Structure formats: C-alpha cells, structure tokens
Amino acid sequence: MTSVDDFEVMPGDLLVAMEVRQARRLVSMVQDRAVQTTLIGLWSRPFRPHVHDPYEHGMDYFDT
C-alpha cells in the first residue's frame, strides 16, 4: 500500500477518494496542479457518493 504522502502527483492524474473528507484533503494537497479528483461512489450504480473507508475500522467492519 502506498501512503498518499508518498505519492507523486502528475499533471493529468485522476485522484479517486472514498469519502468526502478524503477528497477534500486530496484537493488541498494538489492545489495549482492539473489533476482531477472524484469520489468512487459516483462511478457506481446506484450512486453512492459516500463510501465508508474500512481502513481504520478493523476486519469486522471491512467484512460488512
């Protein structure tokens, strides 16, 4: 797994976040760069703009 802090953002990148707070953090990190940010749930059917990121919640939450 790569930390967002270790990722080199390049012009033309599309950054995909699961949660709005993650997208906001990405936007603040890439100001003045030619990149786009979106939420993964906007690409699903049905739309789910907010998809809870299970990373910090443990395996039981992830399995759910």
C-alpha positions, 0 to 999 in steps of 0.5 A, spaced: 500 500 500 502 506 498 501 512 503 498 518 499 504 522 502 508 518 498 505 519 492 507 523 486 502 527 483 502 528 475 499 533 471 493 529 468 492 524 474 485 522 476 485 522 484 479 517 486 477 518 494 472 514 498 469 519 502 468 526 502 473 528 507 478 524 503 477 528 497 477 534 500 484 533 503 486 530 496 484 537 493 488 541 498 494 537 497 494 538 489 492 545 489 495 549 482 496 542 479 492 539 473 489 533 476 482 531 477 479 528 483 472 524 484 469 520 489 468 512 487 461 512 489 459 516 483 462 511 478 457 506 481 450 504 480 446 506 484 450 512 486 453 512 492 457 518 493 459 516 500 463 510 501 465 508 508 473 507 508 474 500 512 481 502 513 481 504 520 475 500 522 478 493 523 476 486 519 469 486 522 467 492 519 471 491 512 467 484 512 460 488 512 
